[in-house]
Amino acid sequence: MTSLVADGLAAFRIVRLVQTDRITQPLRDRFPPNRWLTELMGCSYCLGVWAAFGVRLLPSWLRQTLAVAAVAGILSEHYGD
């Protein structure tokens, strides 16, 4: 069960990284509008499914790191920077 929660948090972190983080804005800007990849990146549910598949392919230490980063990001948003 712990692995499931950690993997879910890791997938959540990947979705946030791709969709909303400033660090990936230049990457998002490269895709022209109305392309399937742009639409995929705009749909949290769709991207989450693919992120979850990808998370299972990552080494355990990287999945755990992403899970910790997700918790830190959630707490930061909730309690302020």
C-alpha positions as CSV (number, residue, x, y, z in Angstrom):
1,M,0.0,0.0,0.0
2,T,2.9,2.4,0.8
3,S,4.3,1.8,-2.7
4,L,0.9,2.6,-4.2
5,V,0.7,5.9,-2.4
6,A,4.3,6.8,-3.2
7,D,3.8,6.0,-6.9
8,G,0.6,8.0,-6.9
9,L,2.4,11.0,-5.4
10,A,5.3,10.6,-7.9
11,A,2.8,10.6,-10.8
12,F,1.1,13.7,-9.4
13,R,4.5,15.4,-9.2
14,I,5.3,14.6,-12.9
15,V,1.9,15.9,-14.0
16,R,2.4,19.2,-12.0
17,L,6.0,19.5,-13.4
18,V,4.8,19.1,-17.0
19,Q,1.6,21.2,-16.7
20,T,2.2,24.1,-14.4
21,D,5.8,24.5,-13.1
22,R,7.6,27.5,-14.4
23,I,10.7,25.5,-15.1
24,T,9.0,23.6,-17.9
25,Q,7.3,26.6,-19.5
26,P,9.9,26.9,-22.3
27,L,9.2,23.3,-23.2
28,R,5.4,23.8,-23.2
29,D,5.9,26.9,-25.4
30,R,7.6,24.9,-28.1
31,F,4.5,23.0,-29.0
32,P,2.1,24.7,-31.4
33,P,-1.6,24.9,-30.4
34,N,-4.1,22.2,-31.4
35,R,-1.5,19.5,-31.5
36,W,-2.3,16.2,-29.7
37,L,0.7,16.6,-27.3
38,T,-0.5,20.1,-26.3
39,E,-3.9,18.7,-25.6
40,L,-2.5,15.8,-23.6
41,M,-0.4,18.2,-21.5
42,G,-3.6,20.3,-20.8
43,C,-5.6,17.3,-19.5
44,S,-4.6,16.3,-15.9
45,Y,-6.5,13.0,-16.1
46,C,-5.0,12.0,-19.4
47,L,-1.4,13.0,-18.5
48,G,-1.8,11.3,-15.1
49,V,-2.6,8.0,-16.7
50,W,0.6,8.1,-18.8
51,A,2.6,9.5,-15.9
52,A,1.5,6.6,-13.8
53,F,2.7,4.1,-16.4
54,G,6.0,5.9,-16.6
55,V,6.4,6.0,-12.9
56,R,6.3,2.2,-12.7
57,L,9.3,2.1,-15.1
58,L,11.5,4.4,-12.9
59,P,13.9,3.1,-10.3
60,S,12.7,3.0,-6.8
61,W,14.9,5.8,-5.5
62,L,13.6,8.2,-8.2
63,R,10.0,7.3,-7.5
64,Q,10.6,8.0,-3.8
65,T,12.3,11.3,-4.6
66,L,9.3,12.4,-6.7
67,A,6.9,11.4,-4.0
68,V,8.8,13.4,-1.4
69,A,8.8,16.4,-3.8
70,A,5.1,16.0,-4.3
71,V,4.4,16.1,-0.6
72,A,6.7,19.1,-0.2
73,G,4.9,20.9,-3.0
74,I,1.5,20.2,-1.5
75,L,2.6,21.4,1.9
76,S,4.2,24.5,0.4
77,E,1.0,25.4,-1.4
78,H,-1.1,24.8,1.6
79,Y,1.1,26.6,4.2
80,G,2.6,29.2,1.9
81,D,6.2,29.6,0.6
